[in-house]
Each structure stands twice: as structure tokens, then as C-alpha cells.
Amino acid sequence: MNRKVLFSLLTTMIILGILLSACQPAPIEETPVAEAPVQEAPATEEPETEAPAAEAPAEEAIKVALVLSGPISDASWNAAAYNALLSLKDMFNLEIEYTENTDLPDIEPTYRGYADSGFDVIIGHGFQFSDPAFEVAPAYPETHWGIVMGYAEGDNIESMNFKEEETSYLAGFVAASMSETGVIGGVGGMDIPSIIKMMEAYKLGAKSVNPDIEVLVTYVGVWDDPTAGYEATLAQINQNADVVFTSANLTSVGVYQAAEEKGVFAIGSEGDQCGAATDTVLATITDNFDKVMELMIRSVQEGNFNGGVNFYGLKEGAISYFACEGMLPADVESEAENLKQQIIDGSLVVPTILEISD
């Protein structure tokens, strides 16, 4: 294609473009609309609203470990402690761990394991946890030890004890009031101070009703053998005991069984035992582990922990006595409640006897 032809084509295209543009309608210009003057409404004062309160930061969890001598399924000593600690979980935002069936040689390493893991509170459930606390606690001054029914004390050790002689006295009153033979029994796990004082107070309560009553007491020497409890109870029943009081942890299961089989009454301990045997258990006395644990954990939380050997009773709500529904005559139940109130207000003082009497 020669230059003339190319020039003619380009010229033609340009002319056509100009003509097409001229044929397009002119753009319509919008007439600006005058805006009416806006009158501002008079300002109205809005009701003052309080800014939403800032949420308080969640309290830091308190790490608590519970070390037990037996299983949490024993429906007695160990189960009561485990359930007591669980009941405090939400109250204090607790992070809980526990170890069951801890033999004496294993207590110290168990303590150290929890302390090394940063636990704030370690609770040993039973007097046998005292000596290991003496050994371990000084090395962990930021960890607080609680020993239930113990004797250890120190800057970071509290032994939490109960005035069970108060409720055991009431058990003795009830037993003597319900006995028709004038012979009642008692089965204790071991002849240690905490059990001896219960059985001695049981005798005192019984003799307040009948000074001539015979009280048979057997210390079976074991906490976890229902057969031993069963046999000890049968021996007492064969000597005419018609009411048997027991404080022997799992061994007590055998006491309730023998009493039910032979048609005599029992008085329970270490938790609500009213349903332990049909038409058999008259009343229950119990240590309120949740109360003493609450007092200890709160002192740790508030920074005023005070180690030592402390005792708590009916007045502090740390122990309880209650009759099983429908099992006591109204006059016996009423008088037991009167005696309980006298102990609480101090007009009746039950002595603590730590030696076995005849």
C-alpha cells in the first residue's frame, strides 16, 4: 500500500470520527436544587447513663492438692474429704488434684511432686500426714500445708482438728436413751488420741443418762476392713449390746451390716450414714471437712495464713450431729438438740480425755 492510499484512509477515519461525535446528544446538565436551610432542633439533654462497669479481672485459680490414705469411693473418711474440697471449687476458683491410697513411704514424694508443680495448698487427710509435712514444708515456704486431724505446725503448716468429743457425747446420750439392755458398744478404728477421745466422750454421754450403763469399746486396729468391724460388732452384740457407735472409716461398713442383721441400732460417723443400713442407724455425727478447708484456703487467699494446731467444734460449724429421720422418739431427739445448744453456748463443756478408761 502506497503512502497516498494510507494517507487517504487515515484522513477518512478522522473525518468520520468527528462527524459521529457531533451526532451525540449534548450532556444534560442538572439544575442545582437549592437546599432549604436546615433548622437545628433545640438540643435536648439526654439522660445520663452510667458507663458499664468494667468487669473485674477473674481471680487467679488457687491450686489445691488433696492427699488421701484410701479411695474416694469408701463412702466414709476419704470420700467425705474429697467431696468437701469439690464443694469449695467454685467458691475459690480452685484447681484441684488428688492422690488416693497413699502409703506412708509415698507421702513425702507425693508432697514434693505437688509443691514442685506450683500448688498453693496441699492437704494431707489424716494424722499420719503430719511428720512428712514437718520434713518437706520448710523447703517450700510459698506452699501451705493443711493436715486434717494432725499435730504438725509451722510457718506454713496448719493442723486442723475437730472437737469430736462434743458430738460423741451426744451419741452416747442417744445410745443410752435407746438401749433396753443397759449395754451399748463402740467400735473404733485405732486407739489413737482422736478416736480415744470420741469413745471416752461417748461413755460420758451415756452415763449422763444411766450411770450404771455398760459401755463395750473395741479398737480393731484397722481402717479399711469391714470384716473386722463386722466381727467386733457381733462380739459386742453377743454381750447384749443393743446400740453400737462406730468411727472406723471403711471398717464401719461391717458394723452397720452386723447391726442390721442382728436387729440392733447403730450410730454412724464420718458423713451422713443414715442410709447405711435399713431401719438401723439412729443418728450420725460428722466432721465438716469443707468448713475447716474453707477457713484455711480463705486465709491463704487473703494473705493471713497462721500456722499451728487448731481445734474447731460445734460453735464454729466444723462438726455436726443430727438424728436420722423417724428413728428417735420426739423426747430423745429434742433433748439431744438441747444438749447440743448447751455445748454451743458454753453452758455444757465436754472434757477431752485422751487416755482409755476402764
Secondary structure as the mmCIF struct_conf table of DSSP 4:
data_model
#
loop_
_struct_conf.conf_type_id
_struct_conf.id
_struct_conf.beg_label_comp_id
_struct_conf.beg_label_asym_id
_struct_conf.beg_label_seq_id
_struct_conf.end_label_comp_id
_struct_conf.end_label_asym_id
_struct_conf.end_label_seq_id
HELX_RH_AL_P HELX_RH_AL_P1 ARG A 3 CYS A 23
BEND BEND1 GLN A 24 GLN A 24
HELX_LH_PP_P HELX_LH_PP_P1 PRO A 25 ALA A 43
HELX_LH_PP_P HELX_LH_PP_P2 GLU A 45 GLU A 48
HELX_LH_PP_P HELX_LH_PP_P3 GLU A 50 ALA A 61
STRN STRN1 ILE A 62 VAL A 67
BEND BEND2 SER A 69 GLY A 70
TURN_TY1_P TURN_TY1_P1 ILE A 72 SER A 73
BEND BEND3 ASP A 74 SER A 76
HELX_RH_AL_P HELX_RH_AL_P2 TRP A 77 SER A 87
TURN_TY1_P TURN_TY1_P2 LEU A 88 LEU A 88
HELX_RH_AL_P HELX_RH_AL_P3 LYS A 89 PHE A 92
TURN_TY1_P TURN_TY1_P3 ASN A 93 ASN A 93
STRN STRN2 LEU A 94 THR A 99
BEND BEND4 ASN A 101 ASN A 101
HELX_RH_AL_P HELX_RH_AL_P4 LEU A 104 ASP A 116
TURN_TY1_P TURN_TY1_P4 SER A 117 GLY A 118
BEND BEND5 ASP A 120 ASP A 120
STRN STRN3 VAL A 121 HIS A 125
BEND BEND6 GLY A 126 GLY A 126
HELX_RH_3T_P HELX_RH_3T_P1 PHE A 127 PHE A 129
HELX_RH_AL_P HELX_RH_AL_P5 SER A 130 VAL A 136
HELX_RH_3T_P HELX_RH_3T_P2 ALA A 137 ALA A 139
TURN_TY1_P TURN_TY1_P5 PRO A 141 GLU A 142
BEND BEND7 THR A 143 THR A 143
STRN STRN4 HIS A 144 VAL A 148
TURN_TY1_P TURN_TY1_P6 MET A 149 MET A 149
STRN STRN5 GLY A 154 GLY A 154
TURN_TY1_P TURN_TY1_P7 ASP A 155 ASN A 156
STRN STRN6 ILE A 157 PHE A 162
HELX_RH_AL_P HELX_RH_AL_P6 GLU A 164 MET A 178
BEND BEND8 GLU A 180 GLY A 182
STRN STRN7 VAL A 183 GLY A 188
BEND BEND9 GLY A 189 GLY A 189
BEND BEND10 ASP A 191 ILE A 192
HELX_RH_AL_P HELX_RH_AL_P7 PRO A 193 VAL A 209
TURN_TY1_P TURN_TY1_P8 PRO A 211 ASP A 212
STRN STRN8 GLU A 214 TYR A 219
BEND BEND11 GLY A 221 GLY A 221
BEND BEND12 TRP A 223 ASP A 224
HELX_RH_AL_P HELX_RH_AL_P8 PRO A 226 ILE A 237
TURN_TY1_P TURN_TY1_P9 ASN A 238 ASN A 240
STRN STRN9 VAL A 243 SER A 247
HELX_RH_3T_P HELX_RH_3T_P3 ASN A 249 THR A 251
HELX_RH_AL_P HELX_RH_AL_P9 SER A 252 LYS A 262
TURN_TY1_P TURN_TY1_P10 GLY A 263 GLY A 263
STRN STRN10 PHE A 265 SER A 269
BEND BEND13 GLU A 270 GLY A 271
TURN_TY1_P TURN_TY1_P11 CYS A 274 GLY A 275
BEND BEND14 ALA A 276 ALA A 277
TURN_TY1_P TURN_TY1_P12 THR A 278 THR A 280
STRN STRN11 VAL A 281 ASP A 287
HELX_RH_AL_P HELX_RH_AL_P10 PHE A 289 GLN A 301
TURN_TY1_P TURN_TY1_P13 GLU A 302 GLY A 303
STRN STRN12 GLY A 308 TYR A 312
TURN_TY1_P TURN_TY1_P14 LEU A 314 GLY A 317
BEND BEND15 ALA A 318 ALA A 318
STRN STRN13 ILE A 319 ALA A 323
HELX_LH_PP_P HELX_LH_PP_P4 CYS A 324 CYS A 324
TURN_TY1_P TURN_TY1_P15 GLU A 325 GLY A 326
BEND BEND16 LEU A 328 LEU A 328
HELX_RH_AL_P HELX_RH_AL_P11 ALA A 330 ASP A 345
TURN_TY1_P TURN_TY1_P16 GLY A 346 GLY A 346
BEND BEND17 SER A 347 LEU A 348
BEND BEND18 GLU A 355 GLU A 355
#
